[in-house]
Amino acid sequence: MAKYTRGTVKDFPGFDARADAEALRKAMKGLGTDEEPVLKILTGRSNAQRQEIAVAFKTLFGRDLVDDLKAELGGKFETLMVALMRPTRLFDAHALKHAIKGAGTDEKVLTEILASRTPAEIRNIKQVYQEEYEANLEDHITSDTSGYYQRMLVVLLQANRDPDGHVNDGLVEKDAQELFRASELKWGTDEEKFITILGTRSVAHLRKVFDKYMTISGYQIEETIDRETSGALEKLLLAIVKCVRSVPAYFAESLFYAMKGAGTNDNTLIRIIVSRSEIDLLDIRQTFRRNFAKSLYHVIQKDTSGDYRKGLLMLCGGEDD
């Protein structure tokens, strides 16, 4: 599996789980909480190190660190610190579980995670979901979604995208022609063709298909999807196309819109910053700066406040001039 090295959060050198556990207990003991050590420690350690701190905390004090964080902190700051304590392997499975729990489905979360993860990552999510919740992720998703949107999600959940390798130019031409026939040349849209091609072809192959499609039709594939589909399916197909073109660019755009206009979508902000902090947040930052002419750090600073802002900025890891 790919070893990610473009994160902003790394292992802390000279790490001492017991010392960190003691510092956290001291910060939260008695009346009031000293948020500064909590901030500094939890944003300054890798997820693996945070899990060691949680074990040391329970060993030394017989207390659950996450329970103490929930009891002592509040609001968005608490949500961010608790998200940091969630083991990496559980993060996506937990987000998906909460997206389909209770009344209504958070399609934004399903779309973001399943469109952006690699087949290996999706297989891992399914396995963890089964272990943690004793349930089949596909069953849960199909019981909460419908139509072509559901079918596209099911294809992605199979995690059978062709591996990147040699690209067959003949098949590129054929796929581009089929997408053209399924949309621009047709009254109505043949959604099934989009689902099969976008859900099963390799990333390298799809990039060439999109270029060929532009040559044949005169349109970017995104323009056609925008015109020919709507609702949750449109958002999912566009997310897949954007992730094929560039995963960091997809997340940069998601972060930009999470903080654009009145109000901030804090759930999206926290989910992306935390989940990508050890993977590719440096790339996301660079793309954000290039595409939106301002730094991610600056926008977070402007659109958030208090300890919550401090935590996000520490995870963001600095300005991009």
Disulfide bonds with the S-S distance in Angstrom:
none
